[in-house]
Amino acid sequence: MDAGVSAAIDLEPIAVQRAMNVRLPADIRVLAVEEAAPGFHARSLSVSKAYRYRIVTRSVLSPFDRWFVWHHPIPKDIELMQVAAATLVGKHDFASFQAAGSAVRATVRTLTRVDVRESPGEIVIDVEGDGFLRHMVRAIVGTLADVGTGARSASSIADTLSAKDRRTAGTTAPGAGLTLMSVRY
C-alpha cells in the first residue's frame, strides 16, 4: 500500500495486522498496526530515518547471513572509516552519494549520525538523518569501505561532498546489507 493511501475500513488494528500477515509472503511480517490521524502521510511527515548496514569481514560467510549482509573480507581500517564518517555528519549537499541519473533536484540532507563500529568479523554502520536520496546510504557505505581498504583517503570525503558528482564517490554497496531500523514522526 502506498504511504499516501488511506484505508476506509472498520476493523481493529490487530485484525488489520492479522489480515496483512495472512496475505504477505512468509519473509515479510507486519509487527504492529496503529491508527493514524486523517491526512497522515508516512513518507512526507517523517522527521528522521535510521538505517543500519552490515559488512561481514570474516573469510567464510555463514549461509544464514548471505541474504542480509555484504560479504567483504578485505581488511579495513575502522579508525579511518570513523574519521571519514564524521565528515558526513551535518547539513550537506549529498548529490555525490545519490543514484546515478537521479532526477531529484533538492539533494541537501542533514545526517545526525554516521557511526562505524566493529564487532568480531563484522562492521556495522548506522546512519540517521532527516531524509535520504536513492541509494545514498549504500553509496556512503561503499565510499567508507574504500577508505577502510586504503583505496581513498578519509580526507577525500569533503572533496566528494563538494564535487556534487556521483562519479567522485565509491561504488554502491550491495542492497543485501541494508536495513531500515526506524522512522520517527
Secondary structure, DSSP 8 states (H G I E B T S, - for coil): --TT--------HHHHHHHHHHHS-TT----------TT--TTTT-SEEEEEEEEE-SSS--TTTTTTSEE--S---HHHHHHHHHHH-EEEE-GGGS-TT------EEEEEEEEEEEETTEEEEEEEES---TTHHHHHHHHHHHHHHTSS-TTHHHHHHHHT-GGGS-----GGGEEEEEEE-
